[in-house]
Amino acid sequence: MGKGWKAAGKLENAAKKGALFTKLAREIAVAAKQGGPDPEANSRLKMAIADARAESCPKDTIERAIKKGSGQLDDGTIIEECTYEGYGPHGVGVIVECQTDNRTRTVSELRLIFRDHGGNLGEPGAVAWMFERVAMVAGKKENVGDPEEEAIEVGANEVESGEEGSYVFYGAPSDLDQIRTGLNGRGWDVTAAEFSFKPKDITQLDEAKKSEVFEFLEALEDFEDSHRVHATVN
């Protein structure tokens, strides 16, 4: 019995790893399609490759995704970026950015996830008013000093502490590259630079409701077609 549970656990972990590699490869392909196959001239691709390597994504998978995105390899599929909106449990606003080769499948499965957790998938614009479109740049630096001063120097409007000693800088969407290059020039190791959705207000929830919402958001994160998930919760 013990060996059976261990085998099942290994299969589950392998399936999760495979789904993660699929997501990483899609981001690489989309980045290569938009900015070309040279990571030194394409910052989004460079970070996508770094993320893939950090997760031990196979080299062949990375190279194939670059070729697919840049048009050097045609396997008959087209990866599209699309955004969906809806309400999660307890009225939490949610925006899900997806990368998919089949919009019909994606919408159907997303609707099921929302419904199973007491939410509902809405029409375009349903919750967009609850968010602000921003440039988001995350990074790390030794001996940061005053992070707010760093934000002013690179043209960011706001900075907050992130995970594992990192900081997240927010600015106008048009200032994304300015903030990224500014931080690089000031010795920051930039780990993410992208357009994002920042909630204007946080939905107040007690601990029991938070638990239900986080379970829902985890299901969205695990969904193979999801790329980024934004919600009006901390």
C-alpha positions as CSV (number, residue, x, y, z in Angstrom):
1,M,0.0,0.0,0.0
2,G,2.8,2.4,0.9
3,K,4.6,1.9,-2.4
4,G,1.3,2.4,-4.2
5,W,0.8,5.8,-2.6
6,K,4.4,6.8,-3.4
7,A,3.9,5.8,-7.0
8,A,0.7,7.8,-7.2
9,G,2.5,10.8,-5.7
10,K,5.3,10.6,-8.3
11,L,2.8,10.5,-11.1
12,E,0.9,13.5,-9.7
13,N,4.2,15.4,-9.4
14,A,5.2,14.5,-12.9
15,A,1.9,15.7,-14.2
16,K,2.3,19.0,-12.4
17,K,5.8,19.4,-13.7
18,G,4.6,18.7,-17.3
19,A,1.8,21.3,-17.0
20,L,4.4,23.8,-15.7
21,F,6.7,23.1,-18.6
22,T,3.8,23.7,-21.0
23,K,3.1,27.1,-19.4
24,L,6.8,28.1,-19.6
25,A,7.1,27.0,-23.2
26,R,4.0,29.0,-24.2
27,E,5.4,32.1,-22.6
28,I,8.7,31.6,-24.5
29,A,6.9,31.1,-27.8
30,V,4.7,34.2,-27.3
31,A,7.7,36.3,-26.3
32,A,9.7,35.1,-29.3
33,K,6.8,35.8,-31.6
34,Q,6.4,39.4,-30.3
35,G,10.1,40.4,-30.0
36,G,12.2,38.0,-32.0
37,P,14.3,34.9,-31.1
38,D,17.4,36.8,-29.7
39,P,17.0,37.0,-25.9
40,E,19.7,39.7,-25.7
41,A,17.4,41.9,-27.8
42,N,14.2,40.7,-26.3
43,S,13.9,41.2,-22.6
44,R,10.6,39.4,-22.2
45,L,12.1,36.3,-23.9
46,K,15.3,36.6,-21.8
47,M,13.2,36.5,-18.6
48,A,11.0,33.7,-19.9
49,I,14.1,31.6,-20.6
50,A,15.5,32.3,-17.2
51,D,12.2,31.3,-15.5
52,A,12.2,28.0,-17.5
53,R,15.8,27.2,-16.6
54,A,15.1,27.9,-12.9
55,E,12.4,25.2,-13.1
56,S,14.8,22.8,-14.9
57,C,12.8,22.9,-18.1
58,P,14.6,20.7,-20.7
59,K,16.8,22.6,-23.1
60,D,15.1,21.0,-26.1
61,T,11.7,22.3,-24.9
62,I,13.1,25.8,-24.6
63,E,14.7,25.7,-28.0
64,R,11.6,24.3,-29.7
65,A,9.4,27.0,-28.1
66,I,11.8,29.7,-29.4
67,K,11.7,28.3,-32.9
68,K,7.9,27.9,-32.8
69,G,7.3,31.4,-31.7
70,S,9.8,33.0,-34.2
71,G,8.2,31.1,-37.1
72,Q,11.1,28.6,-37.6
73,L,8.9,25.7,-36.7
74,D,5.3,25.2,-37.6
75,D,3.5,22.4,-35.8
76,G,0.1,23.6,-36.8
77,T,-0.8,25.3,-33.5
78,I,-1.1,29.0,-32.8
79,I,-0.8,30.3,-29.2
80,E,-3.0,33.3,-28.5
81,E,-3.0,35.6,-25.5
82,C,-6.5,36.3,-24.2
83,T,-8.0,37.8,-21.0
84,Y,-11.0,36.8,-19.1
85,E,-12.9,38.5,-16.2
86,G,-15.3,37.3,-13.5
87,Y,-16.3,37.2,-9.9
88,G,-14.8,34.7,-7.5
89,P,-16.4,33.6,-4.2
90,H,-17.5,36.4,-1.9
91,G,-17.5,39.0,-4.7
92,V,-13.8,39.0,-5.3
93,G,-12.9,40.5,-8.7
94,V,-10.7,38.3,-10.8
95,I,-8.8,38.8,-14.1
96,V,-7.2,35.7,-15.7
97,E,-4.6,36.2,-18.5
98,C,-4.4,33.0,-20.6
99,Q,-2.2,31.6,-23.3
100,T,-4.0,29.0,-25.4
101,D,-4.2,27.2,-28.7
102,N,-8.0,26.7,-28.3
103,R,-10.1,29.5,-27.0
104,T,-13.3,27.4,-26.9
105,R,-11.7,24.9,-24.6
106,T,-10.2,27.6,-22.4
107,V,-13.5,29.4,-21.9
108,S,-15.4,26.2,-21.1
109,E,-12.9,25.0,-18.5
110,L,-12.5,28.4,-16.9
111,R,-16.3,28.7,-16.6
112,L,-16.3,25.4,-14.8
113,I,-13.6,26.4,-12.4
114,F,-15.5,29.6,-11.5
115,R,-18.8,27.8,-11.1
116,D,-17.3,25.0,-8.9
117,H,-16.0,27.6,-6.5
118,G,-19.1,29.7,-6.2
119,G,-18.1,32.4,-8.7
120,N,-19.1,33.2,-12.3
121,L,-17.2,34.1,-15.4
122,G,-18.3,37.4,-16.8
123,E,-18.3,39.4,-20.0
124,P,-15.4,41.7,-21.0
125,G,-15.4,44.7,-18.7
126,A,-17.2,42.9,-15.9
127,V,-14.5,43.6,-13.3
128,A,-11.9,45.6,-15.3
129,W,-13.1,48.8,-13.5
130,M,-11.8,47.2,-10.2
131,F,-8.2,47.3,-11.5
132,E,-5.6,49.7,-12.8
133,R,-3.5,48.8,-15.8
134,V,0.1,49.3,-14.8
135,A,3.7,48.5,-15.6
136,M,5.1,46.1,-13.0
137,V,8.8,45.5,-12.5
138,A,10.2,43.2,-9.8
139,G,13.8,42.9,-8.7
140,K,16.4,42.4,-6.0
141,K,19.4,44.4,-5.0
142,E,21.9,44.2,-2.1
143,N,22.0,47.2,0.2
144,V,18.8,48.8,-1.3
145,G,18.8,51.8,1.0
146,D,15.6,53.7,0.5
147,P,13.4,51.8,-2.0
148,E,11.1,54.9,-2.5
149,E,14.1,56.9,-3.6
150,E,15.0,54.1,-6.0
151,A,11.4,54.3,-7.4
152,I,11.7,58.1,-7.9
153,E,15.0,57.7,-9.7
154,V,13.7,55.2,-12.3
155,G,10.3,56.9,-12.8
156,A,8.1,54.5,-10.9
157,N,5.0,55.7,-9.1
158,E,5.0,53.2,-6.3
159,V,7.1,50.5,-4.7
160,E,6.3,47.7,-2.2
161,S,8.2,44.8,-0.7
162,G,7.7,41.5,-2.5
163,E,8.7,37.9,-1.8
164,E,12.1,36.7,-0.6
165,G,13.6,40.1,-0.2
166,S,12.5,41.5,-3.6
167,Y,10.7,44.7,-4.4
168,V,7.9,45.4,-6.8
169,F,7.8,48.8,-8.7
170,Y,4.7,50.1,-10.4
171,G,4.3,52.8,-13.0
172,A,2.4,53.9,-16.0
173,P,2.3,51.2,-18.8
174,S,4.2,53.5,-21.1
175,D,7.1,53.6,-18.6
176,L,7.7,49.8,-18.4
177,D,11.0,49.8,-20.3
178,Q,12.2,53.0,-18.6
179,I,11.7,51.5,-15.2
180,R,13.3,48.2,-16.2
181,T,16.4,49.7,-17.8
182,G,16.6,52.2,-15.0
183,L,16.7,49.5,-12.3
184,N,19.2,47.5,-14.3
185,G,21.4,50.6,-14.5
186,R,21.3,51.0,-10.8
187,G,22.4,47.5,-10.1
188,W,19.1,45.7,-9.7
189,D,18.6,42.1,-10.8
190,V,15.3,42.4,-12.6
191,T,13.3,39.2,-12.3
192,A,10.0,40.3,-13.9
193,A,8.9,43.2,-16.1
194,E,5.4,43.1,-17.5
195,F,2.1,44.8,-17.8
196,S,-0.1,43.9,-14.9
197,F,-3.5,44.6,-13.3
198,K,-3.3,46.2,-9.9
199,P,-6.5,46.2,-7.7
200,K,-7.7,49.7,-6.9
201,D,-9.3,48.4,-3.6
202,I,-8.9,45.2,-1.6
203,T,-11.9,43.1,-0.9
204,Q,-12.1,42.7,2.9
205,L,-12.6,39.1,4.0
206,D,-12.5,37.1,7.2
207,E,-10.1,34.1,7.5
208,A,-12.7,31.5,6.5
209,K,-13.7,33.4,3.4
210,K,-10.0,34.0,2.5
211,S,-9.4,30.3,2.6
212,E,-12.2,29.7,0.1
213,V,-10.9,32.4,-2.2
214,F,-7.3,31.2,-2.0
215,E,-8.5,27.7,-2.9
216,F,-10.3,29.1,-5.9
217,L,-7.2,31.2,-7.0
218,E,-5.0,28.1,-6.6
219,A,-7.3,26.2,-9.0
220,L,-7.0,29.0,-11.5
221,E,-3.2,29.0,-11.2
222,D,-3.1,25.3,-11.7
223,F,-5.3,25.6,-14.9
224,E,-3.0,24.7,-17.8
225,D,-4.0,27.6,-20.0
226,S,-3.7,30.3,-17.3
227,H,-0.7,32.6,-17.5
228,R,-1.3,35.2,-14.8
229,V,-4.1,35.6,-12.2
230,H,-5.1,38.9,-10.7
231,A,-7.6,39.3,-7.8
232,T,-8.8,42.0,-5.4
233,V,-7.2,40.3,-2.5
234,N,-3.8,40.6,-0.8
